[in-house]
């Protein structure tokens, strides 16, 4: 088989164990950050509101800034400024939680892309032949096809294709993986999970909007659900690859320092 020397099922087995561990660890860390910021904001809200009210009152009474509050609908004498300060506090805290939620989704989305690229690599390690149809024969010189350097030319074309694949979008990577697996990708052995391309595509688009600051309202509760779905999706495709190629996780031997 052409390029069979590139196959290495043992390396693929190492990647199974490493990838499964990474998914668990990454999801745990992102979920913890969301949980921590949610609890911190909740507990700090009242004390921050008091501080903001005191700061606003100071500005309203200070000689050099009082003029800016002339004619305001609230003043520092009847307590109406407190409601204004509280509203501002809530707005700032909402902005902070939205930022953290958005950052978490962007991070989880990026990690899912990394998982898919690793899974595509695993398929090459198990069956390089399935990748050859992706390479157009039109791009291979006739001289190479007739000579002895055909395999090296094909490998170079394959490397170029893999490099370009890194720049493709999330859904494109999934489509390539689906073609390689040659099976339904809707369900796997992951409990309570069903692959929903419309939902994933929507999150892909939403992630792009968040990354470019086109969306400002994104709650931690929504982020928790979305991020859980992304990490379940990572496990879903890992499970499909493992069962398609009958892989088993293996621990990579530890290298001896100085060896």
C-alpha positions in Angstrom: 0.0 0.0 0.0 1.3 3.5 -0.9 2.5 5.4 2.1 1.8 2.5 4.4 5.1 3.4 6.3 3.2 6.4 7.7 0.8 4.2 9.6 1.4 3.6 13.3 -1.5 2.2 15.2 0.5 2.2 18.5 1.0 6.0 18.2 -2.8 6.2 17.5 -3.4 4.3 20.7 -1.1 6.7 22.6 -3.2 9.6 21.3 -6.4 8.0 22.4 -5.4 8.0 26.1 -3.8 11.4 25.9 -6.7 13.0 24.1 -9.3 11.5 26.5 -7.3 12.8 29.4 -7.0 16.3 27.8 -10.8 16.5 27.2 -11.6 15.7 30.8 -9.0 18.1 32.2 -9.9 20.9 29.9 -13.6 20.7 30.5 -13.0 20.5 34.3 -10.9 23.6 34.3 -13.2 25.7 32.1 -16.2 24.7 34.1 -14.4 25.5 37.4 -13.6 29.0 36.1 -17.2 29.7 35.2 -18.4 28.4 38.6 -15.8 30.5 40.5 -16.6 33.7 38.7 -20.3 33.2 39.2 -20.0 32.6 42.9 -17.5 35.5 43.3 -19.7 38.0 41.5 -22.8 36.9 43.5 -21.0 37.3 46.8 -19.2 40.6 45.9 -22.3 42.3 44.4 -23.6 44.0 47.6 -20.2 45.3 48.8 -19.3 46.6 45.3 -22.7 48.4 45.1 -21.9 50.2 48.3 -18.5 51.2 47.1 -19.9 52.4 43.8 -22.6 54.4 45.6 -19.9 56.0 47.8 -17.8 56.9 44.8 -20.7 58.4 42.9 -21.6 60.5 46.0 -18.1 61.7 46.3 -18.0 62.8 42.7 -21.3 64.6 43.1 -20.1 66.6 46.1 -16.5 67.3 45.0 -16.0 70.9 44.0 -14.3 70.0 40.7 -16.9 67.5 39.5 -20.1 68.7 41.1 -20.9 70.9 38.1 -21.3 67.9 35.9 -24.3 66.7 38.0 -26.2 70.0 37.9 -29.7 69.3 37.0 -29.4 65.5 37.4 -32.5 63.6 38.2 -30.7 62.2 41.3 -28.8 63.9 44.0 -26.5 63.0 47.0 -29.0 64.2 49.6 -32.1 62.1 49.2 -30.5 58.8 48.4 -31.7 58.6 44.8 -28.1 58.3 43.6 -27.9 54.9 45.3 -30.3 53.3 42.8 -28.3 54.8 39.9 -25.1 53.4 41.4 -26.7 50.0 41.9 -27.8 49.9 38.3 -24.3 50.8 37.1 -22.8 48.1 39.4 -25.1 45.5 37.9 -24.3 46.5 34.4 -20.5 46.3 35.1 -20.8 42.9 36.7 -23.0 41.6 33.8 -20.3 42.8 31.4 -17.6 41.0 33.4 -19.6 37.7 33.5 -20.4 38.0 29.8 -16.8 38.5 29.0 -15.7 35.4 31.0 -18.5 33.4 29.5 -17.6 34.4 26.0 -13.9 33.7 26.6 -14.8 30.3 27.8 -16.8 29.4 24.7 -14.1 30.7 22.4 -11.5 28.6 24.3 -13.7 25.4 24.2 -14.4 25.9 20.5 -10.7 26.2 19.8 -10.0 23.1 21.8 -12.7 21.1 19.9 -10.9 22.1 16.6 -7.6 20.8 18.1 -9.4 17.5 19.0 -10.8 17.1 15.5 -7.3 17.7 14.0 -5.8 15.1 16.3 -8.6 12.6 15.4 -7.9 13.2 11.7 -4.2 12.5 12.4 -5.3 9.3 14.1 -7.2 8.2 11.0 -4.0 8.7 9.0 -2.1 6.6 11.4 -4.6 3.8 11.1 -5.5 3.9 7.4 -3.5 6.3 5.2 -5.1 4.9 2.1 -8.4 6.5 2.9 -6.7 9.9 2.6 -5.4 9.4 -0.9 -8.7 10.3 -2.6 -8.4 13.8 -1.1 -5.3 14.4 -3.3 -6.1 15.4 -6.9 -4.2 13.2 -9.4 -4.1 16.3 -11.7 -1.5 17.9 -9.4 0.9 15.0 -9.7 3.4 15.3 -12.6 3.3 12.5 -15.1 7.0 12.1 -14.8 6.6 11.3 -11.1 3.8 8.9 -11.8 6.0 7.0 -14.3 9.1 7.2 -12.2 10.2 5.9 -8.8 9.5 9.1 -6.9 5.7 8.8 -7.0 5.4 7.9 -3.3 7.5 10.9 -2.2 5.4 13.3 -4.4 2.2 11.9 -3.1 3.4 12.3 0.5 4.3 15.9 -0.2 0.8 16.6 -1.7 -0.7 14.9 1.4 1.3 17.1 3.7 0.2 20.2 1.8 -3.5 19.0 2.1 -3.1 18.4 5.9 -1.5 21.9 6.3 -4.3 23.5 4.5 -6.9 21.6 6.5 -5.7 23.4 9.7 -7.0 26.6 8.3 -10.5 25.2 7.5 -13.5 25.8 9.7 -14.9 23.5 12.4 -17.7 22.1 10.2 -15.3 21.4 7.3 -13.1 19.4 9.6 -16.1 17.4 10.7 -17.1 16.7 7.1 -13.6 15.4 6.3 -13.7 13.1 9.4 -17.2 11.8 8.4 -15.9 10.9 4.9 -13.0 9.0 6.4 -15.1 7.1 9.0 -17.6 6.1 6.3 -20.4 5.7 8.9 -23.2 7.6 10.5 -21.8 10.3 12.9 -25.1 11.1 14.5 -24.8 8.8 17.5 -22.0 7.1 19.5 -21.5 5.4 22.8 -21.5 8.7 24.6 -24.5 8.6 26.9 -27.2 11.3 26.4 -25.5 12.8 23.4 -26.7 13.2 19.8 -24.7 15.1 17.2 -26.7 18.1 16.1 -24.9 19.8 13.1 -27.3 22.7 13.2 -26.6 23.4 16.8 -22.8 23.0 16.4 -22.9 25.3 13.3 -24.8 27.9 15.3 -22.2 27.8 18.1 -19.5 28.0 15.5 -21.0 31.2 14.1 -21.8 32.6 17.6 -18.2 32.0 18.6 -17.0 34.1 15.7 -19.3 36.9 16.8 -18.1 36.7 20.3 -14.5 36.7 19.2 -15.0 39.9 17.3 -17.0 41.5 20.1 -20.3 41.6 18.1 -22.2 40.1 21.0 -22.2 41.5 24.5 -25.0 39.6 26.3 -24.0 36.0 27.1 -24.7 34.5 30.4 -22.6 32.0 32.3 -25.6 29.7 32.6 -25.9 29.6 28.8 -22.1 29.3 28.4 -22.1 26.3 30.8 -24.6 24.4 28.6 -22.9 25.3 25.3 -19.4 24.4 26.6 -20.7 21.1 28.0 -22.0 20.3 24.5 -18.7 21.2 22.9 -16.7 18.9 25.2 -19.3 16.1 24.7 -18.9 16.6 21.0 -15.1 16.0 21.4 -15.8 12.8 23.3 -18.4 11.8 20.7 -16.0 11.9 17.8 -13.2 10.3 19.8 -15.6 7.4 20.5 -16.4 7.1 16.8 -12.8 7.0 15.8 -11.9 4.5 18.5 -14.7 2.1 17.4 -14.2 2.5 13.7 -10.5 1.5 13.9 -10.8 -0.8 16.9 -8.4 1.3 18.9 -7.5 1.0 22.6 -5.9 3.6 24.8 -2.2 3.0 25.7 0.1 4.9 28.0 3.1 6.4 26.2 6.4 5.2 27.7 8.1 7.8 29.8 11.3 9.0 28.3 14.3 8.9 30.6 16.0 12.2 31.1 19.4 12.3 29.3 18.6 9.2 27.3 
